[in-house]
Amino acid sequence: MQRKFTSEEIEKLSQNKNVKRCGQSSVIYAKAFKEHALKQYEKGMTAVGIFQAAGFDLSIIGKRAPNRIMNQWRNALNVKKEGIPTAAEDIGKNKRSRNRRELNDLRARVAYLEAENDFLAKLRAKKRR
């Protein structure tokens, strides 16, 4: 369950220069803060320390939020650097893969139904005798 911020918490978060925008259920951080935070993290500073130094109250955003957010930013940066396909770029591959699986499933179902029909035909032939 995602936490909802109160109007007072939104106001306090919005006053932080490192916040671009804040709503009831999310905080959009400034690009400069993200870049600075990632550099500090690479130098060995903890995610919690970075957020506290930037003036964030962990009782508002959550004590685990800095680690989760930092991991999201690092993963997004790695995707850009390593050329790993994003979800939008990967849709074509996923669609072909899904179509191939569906085709294989349908072929297996047809084979099963054909075998079942053969069995039932033989059973009916035995009953007629």
Secondary structure, DSSP 8 states (H G I E B T S, - for coil): ------HHHHHHHHTSTTEEEE-SS-EEE-HHHHHHHHHHHHTT--HHHHHHHTT--HHHH-SSHHHHHHHHHHHHHHHHHHT---HHHHHHHHHHHHHHHHHHHHHHHHHHHHHHHHHHHHHHHHHH-
